[in-house]
Amino acid sequence: MNTVTNGLAWARLGSGWRRLPIFPVILLAPMVIFGILGTHIAPYDPGATNPVNALKPPSWLIGEGFSHLFGTDYLGRDVFSRVIAGARASLTVSVVGVGIAGCVGICAGLVSGYFGGWAETILMRLVDIQMSMPPILLALLLSASLGTGLWMVIFVVAVVFWTNYARVLRGEVLSVRQRDYVVMARVLGCRSHTILRRHILPNVIDSALVVASLQLGAAVILEASLSFLGLGVQPPAIAWGKMIAEAKLYLATAWWLPFFPGLALVITVLGANMLGDWLRDRLDPKLRNS
């Protein structure tokens, strides 16, 4: 009996661990730590130049221990320290930009789905117009017109991504507003803002969280793309896309210059997408029960 009980306990424990996003957390944790702590944990000053050490390969490849773990660039700057410092731009743009987009998109989805009428017509036509344009093209147009810099990239991300929230939340609100408790609240004389805040928003916020988690990786890619093209984060600030752009002249002679910031991008986006998939499965009752 004890053996069977212990076996069931271990089975439940294993099932519980499988339900946790362990692998996405492992992928994202270093990037989040790098983004928060930044230069405080970097082994070298990311902007310090040393022409004597220019274009040195990773130290563990040439038997020099771990002095320059990812090698140095054409100015002798430590690539590992710059990768750590570049995580802050990606983390800031993805979290703040997606958060602002979520606030705008959720409000637009609630208003258009609940009130309908001319508000729905105007908002949804704006959504249709914007979603007919490729996101990268819209981002390039905004960046070229309004300027560059970290906060401008955040604004571009918010403008590009708010439509996804609006479209998803509108569909959810159209369904929720027909439910009995919402109808009864309206009959009892509750004001519209009270119904939206207390009865509708709590029932659609899960969908907004899923959209946000799936957009984190897309925001990182968008920021890196703009920085690569020279329309994103500008020096002396450090960004992974900018590092890859600066390394394109050394692809044949210094492979480590574009490889490690590119690897950081891949790991971050993969972790964000896997976290979004896990969150979607956990918040969807059908998928959670299966």
C-alpha positions as CSV (number, residue, x, y, z in Angstrom):
1,M,0.0,0.0,0.0
2,N,2.8,2.4,0.9
3,T,4.5,1.7,-2.4
4,V,1.3,2.5,-4.4
5,T,0.8,5.6,-2.3
6,N,4.3,6.8,-2.9
7,G,4.0,6.0,-6.6
8,L,0.9,8.1,-6.9
9,A,2.5,11.0,-4.9
10,W,5.5,11.0,-7.2
11,A,3.2,10.8,-10.3
12,R,1.3,13.8,-9.1
13,L,4.5,15.7,-8.3
14,G,5.8,14.9,-11.8
15,S,2.6,16.0,-13.4
16,G,2.7,19.3,-11.4
17,W,6.3,20.0,-12.6
18,R,5.3,19.3,-16.2
19,R,2.6,21.9,-15.9
20,L,5.2,24.6,-14.9
21,P,7.0,26.6,-17.6
22,I,10.4,25.4,-16.5
23,F,12.1,25.4,-19.9
24,P,10.9,28.9,-20.9
25,V,11.9,30.3,-17.5
26,I,15.4,28.8,-17.9
27,L,15.7,30.5,-21.3
28,L,14.3,33.8,-20.1
29,A,15.8,34.1,-16.7
30,P,19.4,35.1,-17.8
31,M,18.1,37.7,-20.2
32,V,15.8,39.2,-17.5
33,I,18.6,39.3,-15.0
34,F,21.0,40.9,-17.5
35,G,18.3,43.4,-18.4
36,I,17.7,44.4,-14.8
37,L,21.2,44.4,-13.5
38,G,23.0,45.3,-16.7
39,T,26.4,46.8,-16.3
40,H,26.5,46.0,-12.6
41,I,27.2,42.3,-13.4
42,A,29.2,42.8,-16.6
43,P,32.9,41.8,-16.2
44,Y,34.1,44.8,-18.2
45,D,32.8,48.3,-19.1
46,P,30.7,47.7,-22.3
47,G,31.9,50.9,-23.9
48,A,35.6,50.7,-22.9
49,T,37.9,50.3,-26.0
50,N,41.2,48.6,-26.1
51,P,42.7,48.4,-29.6
52,V,45.4,46.0,-28.4
53,N,42.7,43.4,-27.8
54,A,40.7,44.1,-31.0
55,L,39.0,41.1,-32.7
56,K,40.2,38.5,-30.3
57,P,38.2,35.2,-30.5
58,P,36.5,33.8,-27.4
59,S,39.2,33.2,-24.8
60,W,38.2,29.6,-24.1
61,L,39.0,28.8,-27.8
62,I,42.5,30.0,-27.6
63,G,43.4,28.7,-24.1
64,E,43.1,32.0,-22.2
65,G,40.5,30.9,-19.7
66,F,37.4,33.1,-19.4
67,S,39.0,36.5,-19.7
68,H,36.8,37.4,-22.7
69,L,34.1,34.8,-22.8
70,F,32.6,35.9,-26.1
71,G,35.7,37.5,-27.6
72,T,36.2,41.2,-28.4
73,D,35.0,43.4,-31.2
74,Y,36.9,45.6,-33.7
75,L,37.5,48.3,-31.0
76,G,38.6,45.8,-28.4
77,R,35.3,45.9,-26.4
78,D,34.2,42.8,-24.5
79,V,31.4,41.2,-26.5
80,F,30.0,39.4,-23.4
81,S,29.7,42.6,-21.5
82,R,27.9,44.3,-24.5
83,V,25.5,41.4,-24.8
84,I,24.6,41.8,-21.1
85,A,24.2,45.6,-21.5
86,G,22.1,45.1,-24.7
87,A,19.5,43.0,-22.8
88,R,18.2,46.1,-21.1
89,A,17.0,47.7,-24.4
90,S,15.2,44.6,-25.4
91,L,13.6,44.0,-22.0
92,T,12.5,47.7,-21.7
93,V,11.1,47.9,-25.2
94,S,9.2,44.6,-25.0
95,V,7.7,45.0,-21.5
96,V,6.9,48.8,-21.7
97,G,5.9,48.8,-25.3
98,V,3.7,45.7,-25.1
99,G,2.2,47.1,-21.8
100,I,1.3,50.4,-23.4
101,A,-0.1,48.6,-26.4
102,G,-2.2,46.4,-24.1
103,C,-3.7,49.3,-22.2
104,V,-4.7,51.1,-25.5
105,G,-5.9,47.9,-27.2
106,I,-7.9,46.7,-24.1
107,C,-9.7,50.0,-23.9
108,A,-10.5,50.0,-27.6
109,G,-11.7,46.4,-27.5
110,L,-14.0,47.1,-24.4
111,V,-15.5,50.2,-25.9
112,S,-16.1,48.8,-29.4
113,G,-17.4,45.5,-28.1
114,Y,-19.7,46.8,-25.4
115,F,-21.1,50.0,-26.8
116,G,-21.0,49.2,-30.6
117,G,-22.4,51.8,-32.9
118,W,-20.2,54.5,-34.3
119,A,-17.4,53.9,-31.8
120,E,-17.1,50.3,-32.9
121,T,-17.2,51.3,-36.6
122,I,-14.4,53.9,-36.2
123,L,-12.2,51.8,-34.0
124,M,-12.5,48.6,-36.0
125,R,-11.9,50.4,-39.3
126,L,-8.7,51.8,-37.8
127,V,-7.8,48.3,-36.8
128,D,-8.5,46.9,-40.3
129,I,-6.4,49.7,-41.9
130,Q,-3.5,49.2,-39.7
131,M,-3.6,45.3,-39.8
132,S,-3.5,45.5,-43.6
133,M,0.0,46.9,-43.4
134,P,3.0,44.7,-42.6
135,P,4.2,45.6,-39.1
136,I,7.8,46.1,-40.1
137,L,6.8,48.5,-42.8
138,L,4.6,50.5,-40.4
139,A,7.5,50.6,-37.9
140,L,9.9,51.8,-40.5
141,L,7.6,54.6,-41.6
142,L,7.0,55.7,-38.0
143,S,10.7,55.6,-37.1
144,A,11.8,57.4,-40.2
145,S,9.1,60.1,-39.7
146,L,9.3,60.6,-35.9
147,G,12.9,59.9,-35.1
148,T,15.0,57.3,-33.3
149,G,15.9,56.4,-29.7
150,L,14.7,54.0,-27.0
151,W,11.5,55.8,-26.2
152,M,10.6,56.3,-29.8
153,V,11.0,52.5,-30.4
154,I,8.7,51.9,-27.4
155,F,6.1,54.2,-29.0
156,V,6.5,52.4,-32.3
157,V,5.9,49.0,-30.6
158,A,2.8,50.3,-28.9
159,V,1.4,51.7,-32.1
160,V,2.1,48.5,-34.1
161,F,0.8,46.0,-31.5
162,W,-2.4,47.6,-30.0
163,T,-4.6,46.3,-32.8
164,N,-4.1,42.7,-31.8
165,Y,-5.6,43.4,-28.4
166,A,-8.5,45.4,-29.8
167,R,-9.5,42.7,-32.2
168,V,-9.3,39.8,-29.7
169,L,-10.9,41.7,-26.8
170,R,-13.8,43.0,-29.0
171,G,-14.7,39.4,-29.9
172,E,-14.6,38.4,-26.2
173,V,-16.7,41.3,-25.1
174,L,-19.3,40.6,-27.7
175,S,-19.8,37.2,-26.2
176,V,-19.6,38.2,-22.5
177,R,-22.0,41.1,-22.7
178,Q,-24.8,38.7,-23.6
179,R,-24.4,36.6,-20.5
180,D,-27.1,36.7,-17.8
181,Y,-25.1,38.4,-15.1
182,V,-24.2,41.3,-17.4
183,V,-27.8,41.6,-18.5
184,M,-29.1,41.6,-14.9
185,A,-26.5,44.2,-13.9
186,R,-27.7,46.4,-16.8
187,V,-31.4,45.9,-15.7
188,L,-30.6,46.8,-12.1
189,G,-29.2,50.1,-13.3
190,C,-25.4,49.6,-13.0
191,R,-23.5,52.2,-15.0
192,S,-21.6,51.1,-18.0
193,H,-18.1,51.8,-16.6
194,T,-19.0,49.7,-13.5
195,I,-20.2,46.8,-15.7
196,L,-17.1,47.0,-17.8
197,R,-14.8,47.1,-14.8
198,R,-16.5,44.5,-12.5
199,H,-18.2,42.1,-14.8
200,I,-16.6,42.2,-18.3
201,L,-12.9,43.0,-17.9
202,P,-12.2,40.2,-15.3
203,N,-13.7,37.7,-17.8
204,V,-11.6,38.8,-20.8
205,I,-8.3,39.7,-19.1
206,D,-7.0,36.2,-19.6
207,S,-7.1,36.6,-23.4
208,A,-5.3,39.9,-23.1
209,L,-2.5,38.2,-21.0
210,V,-2.1,35.5,-23.7
211,V,-1.8,38.2,-26.4
212,A,0.7,40.1,-24.4
213,S,2.9,37.0,-23.7
214,L,2.9,36.1,-27.4
215,Q,3.8,39.7,-28.4
216,L,6.9,39.9,-26.2
217,G,9.0,37.9,-28.6
218,A,7.7,39.9,-31.6
219,A,8.5,43.1,-29.8
220,V,12.1,42.0,-29.2
221,I,12.4,41.1,-32.9
222,L,11.0,44.5,-34.0
223,E,13.3,46.4,-31.8
224,A,16.3,44.4,-33.0
225,S,15.2,45.0,-36.6
226,L,14.9,48.7,-36.2
227,S,18.3,48.9,-34.4
228,F,19.9,46.8,-37.1
229,L,18.6,49.2,-39.8
230,G,19.8,52.3,-37.8
231,L,16.3,53.5,-36.9
232,G,16.2,52.1,-33.3
233,V,18.4,52.4,-30.3
234,Q,21.3,54.8,-31.0
235,P,24.9,54.9,-29.6
236,P,26.2,55.1,-27.0
237,A,23.2,52.9,-25.9
238,I,23.7,49.2,-26.7
239,A,21.3,47.0,-28.5
240,W,21.6,43.5,-29.9
241,G,20.4,44.5,-33.4
242,K,23.0,47.3,-33.5
243,M,25.7,44.9,-32.5
244,I,24.8,42.6,-35.4
245,A,24.7,45.5,-37.8
246,E,28.2,46.7,-36.7
247,A,29.5,43.1,-37.1
248,K,28.4,42.5,-40.7
249,L,31.7,43.7,-42.1
250,Y,33.5,41.1,-40.1
251,L,31.4,38.0,-40.8
252,A,34.3,36.2,-42.6
253,T,37.0,37.0,-40.1
254,A,35.2,37.4,-36.7
255,W,32.2,35.0,-36.6
256,W,31.7,35.6,-32.8
257,L,30.7,39.3,-33.3
258,P,27.2,38.6,-34.9
259,F,26.8,35.1,-33.4
260,F,26.5,35.8,-29.7
261,P,24.0,38.7,-29.9
262,G,22.1,36.7,-32.5
263,L,22.1,33.7,-30.1
264,A,20.8,36.0,-27.3
265,L,18.0,37.1,-29.6
266,V,17.1,33.5,-30.5
267,I,17.0,32.4,-26.9
268,T,14.9,35.3,-25.7
269,V,12.3,35.0,-28.5
270,L,12.1,31.2,-28.1
271,G,11.6,31.5,-24.4
272,A,9.0,34.3,-24.8
273,N,7.1,32.3,-27.4
274,M,7.2,29.1,-25.3
275,L,6.0,31.0,-22.3
276,G,3.1,32.4,-24.3
277,D,2.1,28.9,-25.5
278,W,2.2,27.7,-21.9
279,L,0.1,30.6,-20.7
280,R,-2.4,30.1,-23.5
281,D,-2.8,26.4,-22.6
282,R,-3.2,27.2,-18.9
283,L,-5.8,29.9,-19.4
284,D,-7.9,28.0,-21.9
285,P,-10.2,25.6,-19.9
286,K,-10.5,23.1,-22.8
287,L,-6.7,22.8,-23.2
288,R,-6.1,22.8,-19.5
289,N,-8.5,20.0,-18.8
290,S,-7.1,17.9,-21.7
